[in-house]
């Protein structure tokens, strides 16, 4: 699958920085896999047949949910692109139902970064781009938001 930014680059336009949705999208899936593993382990430790069957059935259900969440997080990261070129900022999400945001760098008024404590530790956050006469766009949970902001503000 070709990258969206490669398809829309104008003559003379170069990609200066690319980032993606942060891996934190996998946390619900990771937690579900841990619960499924714990339930499976518990089923091996008990000698009561009914409890063993209940733990195995629960582990199977949680593993299916974990598999779904893993696929969903992977697909979100695969279909999300956020780039800064020498001319504009481009953000694209989705595959069949696509949503894009583009703003010329000379129209960017401010770039704000919002990071929680966990976001600061793990290196993700939300970036709000305010445009001159073009509204604002919030890009949620991207990796390295401070570097992203720096690339926008230093190019202008």
Secondary structure as GFF3:
##gff-version 3
##sequence-region A 1 156
A	DSSP	alpha_helix	4	8	.	.	.	ID=ss1
A	DSSP	beta_strand	15	19	.	.	.	ID=ss2
A	DSSP	three_ten_helix	23	26	.	.	.	ID=ss3
A	DSSP	alpha_helix	27	45	.	.	.	ID=ss4
A	DSSP	alpha_helix	49	78	.	.	.	ID=ss5
A	DSSP	beta_strand	81	85	.	.	.	ID=ss6
A	DSSP	beta_strand	88	93	.	.	.	ID=ss7
A	DSSP	beta_strand	99	104	.	.	.	ID=ss8
A	DSSP	three_ten_helix	105	107	.	.	.	ID=ss9
A	DSSP	beta_strand	108	114	.	.	.	ID=ss10
A	DSSP	alpha_helix	117	122	.	.	.	ID=ss11
A	DSSP	beta_strand	124	131	.	.	.	ID=ss12
A	DSSP	beta_strand	135	143	.	.	.	ID=ss13
A	DSSP	alpha_helix	145	155	.	.	.	ID=ss14
###
